């Protein structure tokens, strides 16, 4: 494994996953995601419904939804004047995150082998 090449690839993966990591790193967004999943509503939830399921204010829910939407974790669809937020089943951003984690694991395995050889 050529290490400098692997590290450069990992740097790009970190950059590509930054928005997802930021979005998932917030406790309020984690809580919102869990509550949205618990609802089992595959067609989506409105801001008011999410507000009722969390202890967050309506403006806070809207703020967090924007971050999750920008990270491509959720999508929004309009029905007239109503906006429904739902999980994107084709989450490219989550796939990037999984790839990055696998890559980190591979690099760590190489480091472990090198460390054991030096012991």
C-alpha positions in Angstrom: 0.0 0.0 0.0 1.5 3.3 -1.1 0.8 5.4 1.9 1.0 8.9 0.5 -1.5 8.0 -2.2 -3.8 6.5 0.4 -3.6 9.5 2.6 -4.3 11.8 -0.3 -7.4 9.8 -1.2 -8.5 9.8 2.4 -8.1 13.6 2.5 -10.5 13.9 -0.4 -13.0 11.5 1.3 -12.9 13.6 4.4 -13.7 16.7 2.3 -16.5 14.9 0.5 -18.0 13.7 3.7 -17.6 16.9 5.7 -21.2 18.0 5.4 -22.5 14.6 6.4 -20.2 14.4 9.4 -21.2 17.9 10.5 -24.9 17.1 10.0 -24.7 13.9 11.9 -22.4 15.2 14.6 -25.1 17.4 16.2 -27.1 15.9 19.1 -30.3 17.8 18.1 -30.1 16.5 14.5 -29.4 13.0 15.8 -32.6 13.3 17.9 -34.6 14.6 15.0 -33.4 11.8 12.7 -34.3 9.2 15.3 -37.8 10.7 15.8 -38.4 10.9 12.1 -37.4 7.3 11.7 -39.6 6.3 14.7 -42.6 7.9 13.0 -42.3 5.3 10.2 -43.8 7.8 7.8 -42.1 7.1 4.5 -44.0 9.9 2.8 -42.4 12.6 4.9 -43.1 14.8 7.8 -43.9 18.5 8.0 -41.9 20.9 10.2 -44.8 21.1 12.7 -44.9 17.3 13.0 -41.2 17.1 13.7 -41.5 20.0 16.2 -44.2 18.0 18.1 -42.0 14.9 18.2 -39.0 16.8 19.5 -38.3 19.5 22.2 -37.1 21.9 19.5 -38.7 25.1 18.4 -40.1 25.4 14.9 -37.3 27.7 13.8 -34.7 25.3 15.3 -36.3 22.4 13.4 -36.3 24.4 10.2 -32.6 25.2 10.7 -31.6 21.6 11.4 -33.7 20.4 8.4 -31.8 22.8 6.2 -28.4 21.4 7.4 -29.6 17.8 6.8 -31.0 18.7 3.4 -27.7 20.4 2.4 -25.9 17.3 3.5 -28.2 15.3 1.2 -29.4 13.1 4.1 -33.0 14.2 3.7 -35.0 15.6 0.8 -38.1 17.8 0.7 -41.1 17.6 -1.6 -43.9 20.1 -1.9 -47.6 19.5 -2.1 -49.2 22.8 -2.7 -48.0 25.0 0.1 -46.9 22.1 2.3 -43.3 20.9 2.6 -42.6 17.3 3.5 -39.2 16.1 4.7 -38.2 12.5 4.1 -35.0 10.4 4.0 -33.3 10.0 0.7 -33.0 6.2 0.1 -30.3 6.8 -2.5 -28.1 8.7 -0.1 -24.9 9.3 -2.0 -23.5 11.2 0.9 -23.9 8.2 3.3 -22.2 5.9 0.7 -19.3 8.3 0.7 -19.1 8.1 4.4 -19.2 4.3 4.4 -16.4 4.3 1.8 -14.3 6.6 3.9 -14.8 4.5 7.1 -13.7 1.4 5.2 -10.7 3.2 3.8 -9.7 4.4 7.3 -10.1 0.8 8.6 -7.8 -0.5 5.8 -5.1 2.2 6.6 -5.3 1.4 10.3 -4.8 -2.4 9.5 -1.7 -1.5 7.6 -0.4 0.6 10.4 -1.1 -2.2 12.9 0.9 -4.7 10.8 3.8 -2.2 10.5 3.7 -1.5 14.3 3.7 -5.3 15.0 6.7 -5.8 12.7 8.6 -3.1 14.5 7.9 -4.5 18.0 
